[in-house]
């Protein structure tokens, strides 16, 4: 299980599966044919606290940078990384220190909603795009997070430089 209680299942011949927390939905199915997986014979799976999944196969070990980290206790420091987001950065922006299943809304300084998501474990990720898939402009973006039961609300900022 990862930080969002999703299930990672390795098989002897069919690669590795990632299922939703309730086990009913297949999120990913990695095989040697559709990914960098070294073999479809999975011998072990380990997940570290940063959400990185280490996969042991019959032909060696490979890792996958997952998005779910262990949930944090209420009152944890919430921050975004990288911050600032430079013009040449193309990866995921991680919002860390969250309580599991927190609702995340990202707005510009005028209060316009540009993106929303839900945390997976203690982290939410953002590609730096708006709802239309376009990169957001240079500016400061506010991240608002609230837990499901609305007992904890936090705010952090992300500076994007394009």
N, C-alpha and C positions, 0 to 999 in steps of 0.2 A: 504494500500500500504506500502511496505517496502522501504528501502533506494535505491533500484534498480528499483523502480516503478512497482514491481511485485504485483499481486493482490492476497490477502488472502481472501478466501470466505468460510464462515461457513454455514452449513446447519442444518436443523432440524433432519434429519435422516441419512445422508450420510457422516458425519464427516466434514473434512476441506480440501479444495483444495488450491493449490498454482499455479497460472497461470503466464505466462511470461508477460513482460511489455505491450505487445500489446494484451494480453488476448487470443491469439490463441493457445498457447501450454500449456498443463498441465505438470507442473514440479513435483509436489507431490500430492498424495491423501492419507491423513492420516485418518484412521478409528480406532475404538476401537479394531478391529480384527487384524490389521496389525501394530499397534504402541502402545505406552503407553497411548494413548488418553483415558480419563476416561469415555467418552460417545460419541456417534455419534450425540447427540443433542448439537450443538454449540450455546452458548448464547451471547458470546462477543469475540472480538479479539483486542489486543493492542500490539504495537511494540515499544520497547524503542530504545534509540539512539545507543545501542550496538548491535542491530539486534536481541535481544531476543524477541520472540513472546510469549505473554501470551494469553492462550486460556481458556475462561470460558466455562464450559460444565454444563449440568444438574446435574452432579455428583461432581463438584469441578473444581478447576483451575489447569492447568499444563502449563509448558513452554517448548519452543523449541528454541535451540540456532541456529538462522538463520545466514546466511553468509553475508547478505546485511545490510549495515549501511547507514545512510544519507550521501550524497556526501559532500565533503569538498570544500571550495573555493580554487581557485588557490593560490599557495604560502603557503599552509598548511604544517606543519612539518610531514614528512612521517617516520614511524618507524615500526619495526616488533616486535611481541610479541608472545610467549616468546623469549627472546634473552639474553643469549645464549639458544639454544635448547639442553637440557641435554639428556644423553643416555637413561633414563627411560621415557622420554616424548613420548606419542603416539598420541596426539591430533592434532588439526589444528594449524598451524602457521598463525597468522593474520598479514597482511601488511595493516596498517591503515594510514589515513590521505590523501587518494587518491581522485582525482576527478572522478566522475561517468564515467564508461565505459573506464577507462584507460587500455592500453595494458601493461601486465606485462611479463617480461622475467627474469628468474633466471639462473645465470651462476655460474660455479666454477671460481676460480681465474685464470685459464688458458683461460677463455672466452668460454668454452664449455657450450652450452645451455643444462640445465638439466630439465627445466620446463617452461611452459608459460601458461598464463590464462588471463582473463579480469576481472577487478574489478566490483563488484556488489555494486553500491552506492559508499561509501567511503572506501571500504575494499575489499581486495582480500585474498583468503586463499590458503594454501599449506600444504599438508600432510608430506612434507619432503621427498617425493619420486621423482625418476626420471620418464622419460616417460614410462619406462618398469614396473613401480610400485615397484621398489626396493628402499630401504632406501638409501639416499645419504651418502657418507662417511664423516668422520670428516673433517671439513674445514670451510673456510669462503666462503659464497655465496653472490654474488652481485645481488641486485634486481634493475632492470631498469624499470621505469614506464614512459609512454608517453600518453598524452591525444589524443583523436581521431583527433583533429585539429592540433596536434603536437606543440601547443603553450606552453605546460609545460612539462618539462622532469625532473625527479627526480631519485636519486639513494640512496639506503640504503644498509646495509650489515646485514647478518645473520650468526652468529657463530653456527655451528652444532658440537656437541661433541658426538661421538658414543662409 
